[in-house]
């Protein structure tokens, strides 16, 4: 663990905020309203959907937002944002259901200016609805308000991280541009583990860290997340595919990740949570293992399921 001095920054970075989205326009608008409260405003905000309805009302929620449409798929949409951010030094990717603390962008700029070796930075998630039924926007704002109260203390810590967490992840564009690094579009649709894959490839050229002063709430909205069978397949196929690149994602980690997900899906299949398709995920896990034994397992196979 290390800390950096909180002096005045001498260099101002150009920061773009990128938000990929599909099928959740109402939640997207809530996120953009919260983004407008940043003490350090983004130099540009880029929202990428797959169809016009995905970005409905975005320009009104945050005037000046650049609206893009691309083929669906999280890696494709993230790449479209990166390509559009031609003047940016950094892109901060937020999920369409991530509410950032008002000082989020200021904290990222401060630390990434101070340390040019930081190539990926992820923030501190104060509450994450992804492990439960999800949080309503008002619940997320209550968490942010409690953190901002006088009793709250902002940590100046910057600590090493294995990867960024895709719901809130800043990437430095210079190494991506100079080394031709993009999000892997072979990881289709939800792109399970695409954030880890990009982080590990960028880690060859600098540091991946967590900045505790950059924080927010991930609502974990369940709508728009797709088939449980497809996600279950990706839970097995994607880690094995990424580890096979031999770019900093060890096979042991992939196997551990797969085993944990399969164990949870198996245990909860008989008594699933109402907001998780555990049986579908387990079915997808088993399909992927079968495909692995017959030599046809690929991330793209979910498009046929």
C-alpha positions as CSV (number, residue, x, y, z in Angstrom):
1,X,0.0,0.0,0.0
2,X,1.2,3.5,-0.7
3,X,0.0,7.0,-0.5
4,X,0.6,10.0,-2.7
5,X,0.9,13.6,-1.6
6,X,-2.2,15.8,-2.2
7,X,-0.4,18.8,-3.8
8,X,-1.6,21.0,-6.6
9,X,-1.6,19.2,-10.0
10,X,0.5,21.0,-12.5
11,X,-0.9,19.1,-15.6
12,X,-4.5,18.9,-16.6
13,X,-5.5,15.7,-18.3
14,X,-8.2,15.5,-20.9
15,X,-10.8,13.1,-19.4
16,X,-13.6,11.4,-21.3
17,X,-16.3,9.5,-19.6
18,X,-17.6,6.5,-21.6
19,X,-20.8,4.7,-20.8
20,X,-21.8,1.6,-22.9
21,X,-25.5,0.8,-22.5
22,X,-28.3,-1.4,-23.8
23,X,-31.9,-1.4,-22.9
24,X,-31.7,0.7,-19.7
25,X,-32.4,4.3,-20.8
26,X,-34.1,5.3,-17.6
27,X,-31.2,4.1,-15.4
28,X,-28.7,5.7,-17.8
29,X,-30.4,9.1,-17.3
30,X,-30.1,8.8,-13.5
31,X,-26.3,8.1,-13.9
32,X,-25.9,11.1,-16.2
33,X,-27.7,13.3,-13.8
34,X,-25.3,12.2,-11.1
35,X,-22.3,12.6,-13.4
36,X,-23.3,16.3,-13.9
37,X,-22.5,16.8,-10.2
38,X,-18.8,16.2,-10.6
39,X,-16.6,18.9,-9.1
40,X,-14.2,18.3,-11.9
41,X,-16.3,18.1,-15.0
42,X,-15.5,15.6,-17.8
43,X,-14.0,17.1,-20.9
44,X,-16.4,14.9,-22.9
45,X,-19.1,12.3,-22.2
46,X,-19.6,9.6,-24.7
47,X,-22.6,7.2,-24.5
48,X,-22.8,4.2,-26.8
49,X,-25.9,2.2,-27.3
50,X,-27.0,-0.4,-29.9
51,X,-30.2,1.3,-30.9
52,X,-31.7,4.8,-30.6
53,X,-34.0,3.7,-27.7
54,X,-30.9,2.8,-25.6
55,X,-29.8,6.4,-25.4
56,X,-33.3,8.1,-25.2
57,X,-33.1,11.2,-23.1
58,X,-29.3,11.0,-22.5
59,X,-28.6,14.4,-24.2
60,X,-31.2,16.1,-22.0
61,X,-29.9,14.5,-18.8
62,X,-26.3,15.6,-19.6
63,X,-26.2,18.4,-22.3
64,X,-23.3,18.0,-24.7
65,X,-23.2,14.2,-24.5
66,X,-21.9,12.5,-27.6
67,X,-24.3,9.7,-28.6
68,X,-23.0,6.7,-30.5
69,X,-24.6,3.5,-31.9
70,X,-22.6,0.3,-32.5
71,X,-23.2,-3.4,-32.9
72,X,-24.3,-4.8,-29.5
73,X,-21.7,-6.2,-27.2
74,X,-19.8,-4.6,-24.3
75,X,-16.3,-4.9,-25.8
76,X,-17.5,-3.5,-29.1
77,X,-19.2,-0.6,-27.4
78,X,-16.2,0.1,-25.3
79,X,-14.0,0.2,-28.4
80,X,-16.4,2.5,-30.1
81,X,-16.1,4.9,-27.1
82,X,-12.3,4.7,-27.1
83,X,-12.1,5.4,-30.9
84,X,-14.4,8.4,-30.5
85,X,-12.4,9.9,-27.6
86,X,-9.8,11.3,-30.0
87,X,-8.6,14.2,-27.7
88,X,-8.7,12.3,-24.4
89,X,-5.7,11.2,-22.3
90,X,-7.9,9.0,-20.2
91,X,-11.3,7.3,-20.6
92,X,-13.2,6.6,-17.5
93,X,-15.7,3.8,-18.2
94,X,-18.8,3.8,-16.0
95,X,-21.6,1.2,-16.2
96,X,-24.9,2.8,-16.9
97,X,-25.9,2.1,-13.3
98,X,-22.8,3.4,-11.5
99,X,-23.3,6.6,-9.5
100,X,-19.9,8.3,-8.9
101,X,-19.0,10.4,-5.9
102,X,-18.7,14.1,-6.9
103,X,-14.9,14.0,-6.5
104,X,-14.4,10.8,-8.6
105,X,-13.0,12.5,-11.7
106,X,-10.9,14.9,-9.6
107,X,-9.3,11.9,-7.7
108,X,-8.5,10.0,-10.9
109,X,-6.9,13.1,-12.5
110,X,-4.9,13.8,-9.3
111,X,-3.4,10.4,-9.0
112,X,-2.9,9.6,-12.7
113,X,-1.2,13.0,-13.2
114,X,1.1,12.3,-10.2
115,X,2.0,8.8,-11.4
116,X,2.3,8.4,-15.2
117,X,3.0,4.7,-14.6
118,X,-0.7,4.1,-13.7
119,X,-2.3,2.6,-16.9
120,X,-5.5,1.3,-15.3
121,X,-7.2,2.6,-12.2
122,X,-10.4,1.3,-10.6
123,X,-12.3,3.1,-7.8
124,X,-13.6,2.1,-4.4
125,X,-17.2,0.6,-4.6
126,X,-19.0,1.8,-1.6
127,X,-22.0,-0.5,-2.2
128,X,-22.6,-3.0,-5.0
129,X,-26.0,-4.2,-5.8
130,X,-24.7,-6.8,-8.2
131,X,-24.6,-9.5,-5.5
132,X,-28.3,-8.9,-4.5
133,X,-31.5,-7.7,-6.0
134,X,-29.9,-4.4,-7.0
135,X,-30.2,-0.9,-5.5
136,X,-32.6,1.8,-6.5
137,X,-31.1,5.2,-7.5
138,X,-32.3,6.8,-4.3
139,X,-30.6,4.1,-2.3
140,X,-27.4,4.7,-4.2
141,X,-27.6,8.4,-3.6
142,X,-28.2,7.8,0.2
143,X,-24.9,5.8,0.3
144,X,-23.1,8.7,-1.4
145,X,-24.6,11.2,0.9
146,X,-23.5,9.2,4.0
147,X,-20.0,9.0,2.6
148,X,-19.9,12.7,2.1
149,X,-21.1,13.5,5.6
150,X,-18.5,15.0,8.1
151,X,-18.0,11.6,9.7
152,X,-16.9,10.1,6.4
153,X,-13.1,10.0,5.7
154,X,-11.6,9.8,2.3
155,X,-8.7,7.5,2.1
156,X,-5.6,8.8,0.1
157,X,-4.5,5.2,-0.5
158,X,-3.5,3.9,-3.9
159,X,-3.0,0.1,-3.9
160,X,-2.0,-2.5,-6.5
161,X,-5.0,-4.3,-8.1
162,X,-5.1,-7.3,-10.3
163,X,-7.5,-5.6,-12.7
164,X,-10.0,-2.8,-13.0
165,X,-13.6,-3.4,-12.2
166,X,-15.5,-2.6,-15.4
167,X,-18.3,-0.7,-13.7
168,X,-15.8,2.0,-12.9
169,X,-12.4,1.8,-14.6
170,X,-10.1,4.5,-15.9
171,X,-7.7,3.6,-18.7
172,X,-4.8,5.6,-20.0
173,X,-5.0,5.8,-23.8
174,X,-1.4,6.4,-24.7
175,X,-0.3,2.7,-24.2
176,X,-3.5,1.5,-25.8
177,X,-2.8,3.6,-28.9
178,X,0.9,2.9,-29.1
179,X,0.5,-0.9,-28.7
180,X,-2.8,-1.3,-30.5
181,X,-4.6,-2.6,-27.5
182,X,-8.4,-2.9,-27.7
183,X,-11.1,-4.6,-25.8
184,X,-11.3,-8.2,-27.2
185,X,-14.4,-8.4,-29.4
186,X,-14.2,-12.2,-29.3
187,X,-15.9,-11.8,-25.9
188,X,-19.4,-11.1,-27.1
189,X,-22.5,-9.6,-25.6
190,X,-21.9,-9.0,-21.8
191,X,-18.2,-9.6,-22.4
192,X,-17.7,-11.5,-19.1
193,X,-14.1,-10.7,-17.8
194,X,-13.3,-8.2,-20.6
195,X,-12.2,-5.7,-18.0
196,X,-9.7,-8.2,-16.5
197,X,-8.4,-9.1,-20.0
198,X,-7.7,-5.5,-20.9
199,X,-6.2,-4.7,-17.5
200,X,-3.7,-7.6,-17.7
201,X,-2.6,-6.7,-21.2
202,X,-2.1,-3.1,-20.2
203,X,-0.3,-4.2,-17.0
204,X,2.7,-5.1,-19.3
205,X,3.3,-1.3,-19.7
206,X,2.5,0.1,-16.3
207,X,0.6,-0.3,-13.1
208,X,-3.0,-1.3,-12.3
209,X,-4.2,0.2,-9.1
210,X,-7.2,0.9,-7.0
211,X,-7.7,4.6,-6.0
212,X,-9.8,4.7,-2.8
213,X,-10.6,8.4,-3.1
214,X,-12.4,7.7,-6.4
215,X,-15.5,6.0,-5.2
216,X,-19.2,5.4,-6.1
217,X,-22.1,3.1,-5.9
218,X,-22.8,0.3,-8.4
219,X,-26.6,-0.2,-8.4
220,X,-26.4,-3.6,-10.0
221,X,-29.6,-3.2,-12.0
222,X,-30.7,-6.6,-13.2
223,X,-32.6,-5.6,-16.4
224,X,-30.8,-5.9,-19.7
225,X,-28.2,-8.5,-18.5
226,X,-29.3,-11.3,-20.9
227,X,-29.6,-15.0,-20.7
228,X,-28.5,-17.0,-17.6
229,X,-27.4,-19.9,-19.9
230,X,-25.2,-17.6,-22.0
231,X,-23.7,-16.0,-18.9
232,X,-23.0,-19.5,-17.4
233,X,-21.3,-20.5,-20.6
234,X,-19.2,-17.4,-20.5
235,X,-18.3,-18.0,-16.8
236,X,-16.3,-21.1,-18.0
237,X,-15.3,-20.2,-21.6
238,X,-14.1,-16.7,-21.1
239,X,-11.6,-17.2,-18.3
240,X,-10.0,-20.2,-20.1
241,X,-9.8,-18.2,-23.3
242,X,-8.2,-15.2,-21.6
243,X,-5.7,-17.4,-19.7
244,X,-4.8,-19.1,-23.0
245,X,-3.4,-15.7,-24.3
246,X,-0.6,-16.0,-21.7
247,X,-0.8,-12.2,-21.0
248,X,-0.8,-12.1,-17.2
249,X,-4.0,-14.1,-16.4
250,X,-2.8,-17.4,-14.9
251,X,-4.6,-20.6,-15.6
252,X,-4.8,-21.3,-11.9
253,X,-6.7,-18.1,-11.4
254,X,-9.1,-19.0,-14.2
255,X,-9.8,-22.4,-12.8
256,X,-10.4,-20.9,-9.3
257,X,-12.8,-18.3,-10.8
258,X,-14.7,-21.0,-12.7
259,X,-14.9,-23.3,-9.7
260,X,-16.2,-20.6,-7.4
261,X,-19.0,-19.7,-9.9
262,X,-19.9,-23.3,-10.6
263,X,-20.0,-24.1,-6.9
264,X,-22.4,-21.2,-6.2
265,X,-24.6,-22.0,-9.2
266,X,-24.8,-25.7,-8.0
267,X,-25.6,-24.9,-4.4
268,X,-28.2,-22.3,-5.3
269,X,-29.8,-24.1,-8.2
270,X,-32.4,-25.8,-5.9
271,X,-33.2,-22.6,-4.1
272,X,-32.3,-19.8,-6.5
273,X,-32.5,-16.1,-5.7
274,X,-35.5,-14.6,-7.5
275,X,-33.2,-12.2,-9.3
276,X,-30.6,-14.7,-10.5
277,X,-31.2,-17.5,-13.1
278,X,-29.0,-20.0,-11.2
279,X,-30.3,-23.0,-13.1
280,X,-29.7,-21.3,-16.4
281,X,-26.2,-20.4,-15.3
282,X,-25.4,-24.0,-14.2
283,X,-26.8,-25.3,-17.5
284,X,-24.4,-22.9,-19.3
285,X,-21.5,-24.0,-17.1
286,X,-22.1,-27.7,-18.0
287,X,-22.5,-26.9,-21.7
288,X,-19.2,-25.1,-21.7
289,X,-17.5,-28.1,-20.0
290,X,-19.0,-30.5,-22.5
291,X,-17.8,-28.3,-25.4
292,X,-14.3,-28.1,-23.8
293,X,-14.1,-32.0,-23.9
294,X,-15.1,-32.1,-27.6
295,X,-12.9,-29.2,-28.6
296,X,-15.4,-26.7,-29.7
297,X,-15.5,-24.3,-26.7
298,X,-15.1,-20.7,-27.8
299,X,-16.4,-17.4,-26.2
300,X,-18.5,-16.8,-29.4
301,X,-20.5,-20.0,-28.9
302,X,-22.9,-18.2,-26.7
303,X,-24.4,-16.5,-29.8
304,X,-25.7,-19.9,-30.8
305,X,-27.3,-20.7,-27.4
